[in-house]
Amino acid sequence: MTAFFIFLLFILNIFTIFAIIVLYLRQNRLSMFEKDQKAVIGEMEQLLSGYLMEMKEDNETRNQKFGGNES
């Protein structure tokens, strides 16, 4: 009977170690995904701000061209 409990404990320990490894790998994958998302968000913000600045400059030159210095 003692041998059975030792065997069962051994199997449960192996299962626990396997579960810890799987959870650790998932956590690392999630962490990497978050870093990638932050980088993508930063790039999108830079692109949008550049696009808005370009539109602002175009609007200012268009206003100057047509003599609409109302601002």
N, C-alpha and C positions, 0 to 999 in steps of 0.2 A: 504494500500500500504506500509506503514511503517512497519507493521508486517511482510510482505513478505520479505522486505529487511533485517530486523533483523534476520529472519529465514535463509535467504540465507547466510548472514554473519556468522551465527553460524555454518552452514554446512561447509562453506569454512574454518573456523577456525579449525574445527574437522579434515577436510581433510589435512590441512597444518600440524597440530600436528602429525597426522599419518605418513605423508611423512617424517617429520623430524626424527621420531623414526625409521622408516625403513632405512633411510640413515645413521643414527648413528650406527645401528646394522651392516650394511654392512661395514662401516668404521672399526669397531672393528674387524670384521671377517677378513678383509683384513690385518689389523695390526698383528693379530695373525698368519695369513698365512705367512707374511713376516718374522716374528720371527722364525717360524718353518723352513722356507727355509734357513735362515742364519745358524741355528743349523745344518741342513743337509749338507750344503756346508762346514761348519767347520769339520764335521765328515769325509766327503769325502776327504778333503785336508789332514787330519791326516792319513787316511788309505793309500792314494796314496804316501805320503811322507814316511811312514813306509815301504810300499812295495818297493819303489825305494831304500831306504837305505838297505833293505834286499838283493835286486838284486845286489847292488853295493858291498856289503860284499861278496856275493857268487862269483861275478866275480873276486874280488881281491883274494879270496882263490883259485879259479880255476887257475888264472894266476900264483900264487905262486906254485901251485901243478905241473904245466906243465913247470915251469921254464921260463915263458915269462915275465920277469921283464922289459918290454919295456917302461913303463910310467914314 
